[in-house]
Amino acid sequence: MNNKLRTVVIFSDERFRKEFRYVLGRVEHARLEKEILNYQDHLSDEVLEEAAGIDPHVIIVDLPKERENFITLLSQLHHQFPSLPILTAGDCLDSAFLIEAMRLGVKEFLPRPLTVESIGQAYQRLSKFLYSESEKAPAGIFSFFSSKGGSGSTTIATNFGVSLGKISKKKVLIVDLDTQLGDVPDFFGIKINKYLVQENVNDSVLDPENIYSTIVSHSSTGIDVLPLTDGFSRNARPIAGEIKRLLDFLQREYDYILVDTSNLLDDNTVAVLDASDLIFLISKCSLPALRNTQRVLYAFDKLGYSQNKIRAVINRYSRSEDISVKHIEKALNFKVFWTIPNDYKSMIQSIQAGEPLTQKNQSIPLSKSFYEMSAKVLGIELDHKPKPPGGGWLVSSKDPSAKSSPLTTLNLLKS
């Protein structure tokens, strides 16, 4: 999951943009970092500099009609990135052209139309080539996105982070990306006055010294927290272009990075979602929340995110709900990954105390649910299964006695 290859795509026809984004979004080892539309036989110095700043693992080049232009472009790329593998997408080529292209760094030729299978196999071969068994794989990135404000994204991210760290015995960082009202530190009882993005515009988001000095470690759980902004800076600048590079840097230091996003699909959030291995889409068992969830799933599809990348989580769920998991899945046309039981009192007490519920109390159903959810993500079995009366089970467990009603009002996207 973690060996995502940072990819730059260069295409000569705007029509191919959607094709690349769609296919790469469904390839396990691929992470699309930059798309470059290029009509010429070379790239500008500015574009090359931007591509170099991404530190890509692989470049995919769309084969233009003019073969001479393609060789010129390959020569430029090979000079700029001499050791970087290049994949080419296009029609079959003659042997002389193939030899020249391979001399200039082309590792594989991908026939059109592009398929997830053909590109996936190519990326598997590249991943084995680039990552030796002894090399530490980059951290897995899990983002938490609420379909509606108040759905509990921060609650889930923080408690999931604690249980994930305890089960895996790995190093976990939680990034508070909510640039308006982020409160991840409060959930850990951490009092801070420094943020990665300060009023001073000269402070670089990518400066290692600045990053290390901003990260706060929670002594009781071992979880590290990185807050981006206090949400009140008048001089806040766009940082979407820096977020991916920030995550790349942090991936070398951690095993898992959890990002608590805002519930807006702005540039910052999309930058994180693009870079994520898994997106936990948080919703509640209410019609307004589920309507928004349907809209978000539609938006995710337009962004090219594979369904395998998305995990739908229903927060504050009770088996006595009129709306069942079965009907939620039918209305959304999407599988529910996990349900988190409703225990408002315990959670409020945890938030007010500044101590994640999973930090100490592992016996109550709500806390057990987070541990089981973490184990499910890690693909392992815990020593004991939780048996809460109000939820926390995998959604394959069914309660035939639960009352339900069809969500006919959710058919918003079908015309």
C-alpha positions in Angstrom: 0.0 0.0 0.0 2.7 2.4 0.9 5.0 2.1 -2.1 3.3 4.8 -4.1 5.4 6.0 -7.1 5.2 9.7 -7.6 4.2 10.2 -11.2 4.5 13.1 -13.7 2.4 12.7 -16.8 3.2 14.7 -20.0 0.6 14.6 -22.7 0.2 16.3 -26.1 -3.6 16.2 -26.3 -6.0 17.6 -23.7 -8.3 14.6 -24.5 -5.9 12.2 -22.8 -5.9 14.0 -19.5 -9.1 12.3 -18.2 -7.8 8.9 -19.5 -4.5 9.2 -17.5 -6.2 10.5 -14.4 -8.9 7.8 -14.5 -6.5 4.9 -15.0 -3.7 6.0 -12.6 -6.3 6.7 -9.9 -7.1 3.0 -9.9 -3.5 1.7 -9.9 -2.4 0.7 -6.4 1.3 1.7 -6.8 0.7 5.0 -8.7 0.3 8.5 -7.3 -0.3 11.2 -9.9 1.7 14.3 -8.8 1.7 16.6 -11.8 0.0 16.8 -15.3 1.9 18.7 -18.0 0.1 19.6 -21.3 2.9 20.1 -23.8 2.4 20.8 -27.5 6.1 21.4 -28.3 9.1 19.2 -28.7 10.6 20.4 -25.4 9.6 21.7 -21.9 10.3 25.1 -20.6 12.9 25.5 -17.8 10.2 26.5 -15.4 8.2 23.3 -16.0 11.3 21.2 -15.7 12.1 22.9 -12.4 8.6 22.3 -11.1 8.9 18.6 -12.1 12.2 18.3 -10.4 10.8 19.8 -7.2 8.3 16.9 -7.0 11.2 14.4 -7.1 9.2 11.9 -9.2 9.8 8.2 -9.4 8.5 7.8 -12.9 7.5 9.9 -15.9 4.7 8.9 -18.4 4.9 10.5 -21.8 2.1 10.4 -24.3 3.5 9.6 -27.7 2.8 12.5 -30.1 2.2 12.0 -33.8 5.5 13.6 -34.7 8.1 11.1 -33.8 11.1 13.5 -34.2 9.5 15.8 -31.6 9.2 12.9 -29.2 12.9 12.0 -29.5 13.8 15.6 -28.8 11.5 15.6 -25.7 13.0 12.3 -24.5 16.5 13.7 -24.9 15.6 16.7 -22.8 14.0 14.5 -20.1 16.9 12.0 -20.1 19.4 14.9 -19.7 17.4 16.4 -16.8 16.5 13.0 -15.1 19.2 10.6 -16.3 18.2 7.8 -13.9 14.5 8.2 -14.0 12.4 5.5 -15.7 10.0 6.7 -18.4 6.9 5.0 -19.6 5.4 5.8 -23.0 1.7 5.5 -24.0 0.8 5.2 -27.7 0.7 3.1 -30.8 3.2 0.4 -31.8 6.6 1.6 -32.9 9.2 0.3 -35.4 12.3 -1.4 -34.0 14.7 1.4 -34.7 12.5 3.9 -32.9 12.1 1.5 -30.0 15.9 1.1 -29.6 16.5 4.9 -29.7 13.7 5.5 -27.1 15.0 2.9 -24.8 18.4 4.4 -25.0 16.8 7.6 -23.7 15.3 6.1 -20.6 12.1 4.5 -21.8 11.5 1.3 -19.8 8.1 0.2 -21.2 5.6 1.0 -23.9 1.9 1.0 -23.0 -0.5 0.4 -25.8 -3.7 2.4 -26.2 -6.4 2.3 -25.0 -4.8 2.4 -21.5 -6.0 -0.2 -19.1 -5.7 -0.5 -15.3 -4.2 -4.0 -15.7 -1.4 -3.0 -18.1 -0.3 0.1 -16.2 -0.7 -1.8 -12.9 1.6 -4.5 -14.0 4.2 -1.9 -15.2 4.0 -0.2 -11.9 4.5 -3.4 -10.0 7.7 -4.1 -11.9 8.9 -0.5 -11.3 8.1 -0.7 -7.6 10.1 -3.9 -7.2 13.0 -2.2 -9.1 12.9 1.0 -7.1 12.3 -0.4 -3.6 14.7 -3.0 -2.2 13.4 -5.2 0.6 15.8 -3.6 3.1 14.6 0.0 2.3 11.9 1.5 4.5 8.7 2.0 2.6 7.2 5.5 2.8 4.5 6.1 5.3 0.9 5.2 4.5 -1.3 8.3 4.2 -4.8 8.1 5.6 -7.1 11.2 5.2 -10.4 11.8 7.1 -13.0 13.8 5.2 -16.4 14.7 6.6 -19.4 14.8 4.2 -21.0 17.4 6.6 -19.7 19.5 9.4 -20.1 18.0 12.8 -19.8 14.4 11.6 -16.9 13.7 13.9 -13.9 13.6 11.6 -11.5 14.9 14.2 -12.8 12.5 16.9 -12.3 9.5 14.6 -8.9 10.6 13.3 -7.5 11.1 16.8 -8.9 7.9 18.3 -8.1 5.9 15.3 -4.5 7.3 15.4 -4.0 6.1 19.0 -5.4 2.6 18.4 -3.4 2.3 15.1 -0.2 3.2 16.9 -0.8 0.8 19.8 -1.7 -2.1 17.6 1.0 -1.6 14.9 3.7 -0.4 17.3 4.6 2.0 14.5 5.3 5.8 14.4 2.1 7.8 13.8 1.7 11.5 12.9 -1.6 13.4 12.8 -1.7 16.4 10.6 -4.4 19.0 11.3 -5.2 20.4 7.9 -8.3 22.2 8.9 -7.0 25.8 8.3 -10.1 27.4 9.7 -11.1 25.7 13.0 -8.7 22.8 13.4 -8.6 21.4 16.9 -6.6 18.1 16.8 -4.2 19.4 19.5 -7.2 20.0 21.8 -8.3 16.4 21.6 -4.9 15.4 23.1 -4.9 18.2 25.7 -2.0 19.9 23.9 -1.6 23.6 24.4 0.3 25.1 21.5 1.1 28.6 20.1 3.1 27.7 17.0 1.8 26.5 13.7 3.6 25.5 10.5 2.1 28.3 8.5 2.8 31.5 10.5 1.9 35.2 9.9 5.5 35.7 8.6 5.3 34.7 4.9 9.0 34.1 4.9 8.7 31.0 7.0 8.9 28.1 4.6 6.4 25.3 5.0 9.1 22.9 3.6 11.9 24.1 5.9 12.9 20.9 7.9 13.9 23.0 11.0 10.5 24.7 10.9 8.7 21.4 10.5 10.5 19.7 13.4 10.0 22.6 15.7 6.2 22.7 15.0 5.6 19.0 15.6 4.4 18.2 19.1 4.6 14.8 20.6 1.9 13.5 23.0 3.8 11.8 25.8 1.0 9.5 26.9 0.3 7.9 23.5 3.5 8.6 21.5 1.4 10.2 18.8 2.9 13.3 17.0 0.7 16.2 16.0 1.4 18.8 13.3 -1.0 21.8 13.2 -0.8 23.8 10.0 -2.5 27.1 10.9 -4.5 28.8 13.6 -7.2 29.7 11.1 -7.0 33.4 11.8 -4.0 34.6 9.8 -4.8 37.4 7.4 -1.6 36.8 5.5 -2.3 33.1 4.9 -1.0 32.1 1.5 -2.0 29.2 -0.8 -0.1 26.1 0.2 -1.6 23.4 -1.9 1.5 23.2 -4.1 3.6 22.7 -1.0 1.4 20.1 0.7 2.4 17.1 -1.4 6.1 17.9 -1.0 5.5 18.3 2.8 3.8 14.9 2.9 6.7 13.4 0.9 9.1 14.7 3.4 7.1 13.4 6.4 6.7 10.0 4.8 10.4 9.4 5.4 10.0 10.0 9.1 6.8 8.1 9.9 5.1 4.8 9.3 1.5 6.3 9.2 0.4 9.8 8.5 -3.2 10.7 9.3 -4.6 13.9 7.9 -7.7 15.5 9.4 -9.1 17.7 6.6 -11.8 20.4 6.5 -15.1 19.4 5.0 -14.5 21.6 2.0 -13.0 20.2 -1.3 -10.6 23.2 -1.6 -7.2 23.0 -3.2 -5.5 22.1 0.1 -7.8 19.2 0.7 -7.7 17.9 -2.8 -3.8 18.0 -2.7 -4.0 15.7 0.4 -6.7 13.4 -1.0 -4.6 13.0 -4.2 -1.6 11.9 -2.1 -3.6 9.6 0.2 -3.5 5.8 0.2 -7.0 5.7 1.8 -9.7 8.3 2.2 -12.1 7.7 5.2 -15.3 9.4 4.2 -17.2 10.2 7.4 -20.9 10.4 7.6 -23.8 10.0 10.0 -27.1 8.2 9.8 -29.2 11.3 8.8 -30.6 12.3 5.5 -28.7 15.6 5.3 -25.4 13.9 6.0 -26.1 11.0 3.6 -27.2 13.4 0.8 -23.9 15.2 1.2 -22.1 11.8 1.2 -23.7 11.0 -2.1 -22.5 14.3 -3.6 -19.0 13.8 -2.2 -18.8 10.3 -3.7 -19.8 11.8 -7.0 -17.1 14.5 -6.7 -14.5 11.8 -5.8 -15.3 9.9 -8.9 -14.8 13.1 -11.0 -11.4 13.6 -9.3 -10.5 10.1 -10.5 -10.4 8.3 -7.1 -10.9 4.6 -7.2 -13.6 3.1 -5.0 -10.8 0.9 -3.5 -9.2 4.1 -2.1 -12.4 5.2 -0.3 -13.7 3.8 3.0 -17.2 5.0 4.0 -17.6 5.2 7.8 -20.9 5.9 9.5 -20.4 7.6 12.9 -22.7 7.5 15.9 -24.6 4.5 14.5 -27.1 2.5 16.5 -28.8 -0.7 15.5 -32.1 0.9 16.6 -31.8 3.4 13.8 -34.7 3.6 11.3 -32.1 3.7 8.5 -30.1 0.5 8.3 -26.6 0.0 6.9 -28.2 -2.1 4.1 -30.4 0.8 3.0 -27.5 3.3 3.3 -25.4 1.1 0.9 -28.3 0.8 -1.5 -28.9 4.5 -1.6 -25.2 5.4 -2.0 -24.4 2.5 -4.2 -21.3 2.2 -2.1 -20.2 -0.3 0.6 -20.0 0.9 4.2 -16.6 0.0 5.6 -17.3 0.5 9.3 -19.9 1.7 11.7 -18.9 3.5 14.9 -21.4 3.1 17.8 -23.1 6.1 19.4 -21.8 6.9 22.8 -22.1 10.7 23.1 -21.5 10.8 26.8 -18.2 8.9 26.8 -16.9 10.9 23.8 -17.8 14.3 25.3 -16.1 13.4 28.6 -13.0 12.3 26.6 -12.9 15.6 24.6 -13.4 17.7 27.7 -10.6 15.9 29.5 -8.2 16.3 26.5 -7.6 12.5 26.5 -8.5 10.3 23.5 -10.9 7.6 24.5 -8.6 4.9 23.1 -5.8 6.2 25.2 -6.9 4.5 28.4 -10.4 3.0 28.3 -10.3 0.1 25.9 -13.2 -1.8 27.5 -16.2 0.2 26.4 -17.8 -0.6 23.0 -16.9 2.8 21.4 -13.2 2.4 22.2 -13.2 -1.3 21.1 -14.7 -0.2 17.8 -11.7 2.0 17.0 -9.3 -0.8 17.8 -11.2 -3.2 15.6 -11.4 -0.6 12.8 -7.6 -0.2 13.0 -7.0 -3.9 12.9 -9.3 -4.2 9.9 -7.2 -1.5 8.1 -4.0 -3.3 9.0 -5.4 -6.6 7.9 -4.8 -8.4 11.2 -7.0 -10.1 13.8 -7.1 -8.9 17.4 -6.9 -11.4 20.3 -10.6 -10.7 21.2 -13.5 -9.4 19.3 -15.6 -6.5 20.7 -19.2 -7.4 21.4 -20.9 -4.0 21.8 -24.6 -3.9 22.0 -24.9 -0.7 19.9 -22.5 -1.1 17.0 -18.8 -1.3 16.1 -19.2 -4.5 14.2 -18.0 -5.0 10.7 -20.9 -4.2 8.4 -21.1 -7.7 7.2 -22.8 -8.5 10.5 -26.5 -8.1 10.1 -29.3 -7.6 12.5 -32.5 -8.8 10.9 -34.6 -7.3 13.7 -33.4 -3.7 13.0 -36.0 -1.4 11.6 -35.3 0.3 8.3 -36.8 2.6 5.8 -35.7 3.1 2.1 -33.8 6.3 1.4 -35.8 7.2 -1.7 -35.0 10.9 -1.3 -31.3 10.2 -1.9 -31.6 9.6 -5.6 -30.1 13.0 -6.4 -27.6 12.2 -9.1 -29.7 10.1 -11.4 -31.6 12.0 -14.1 
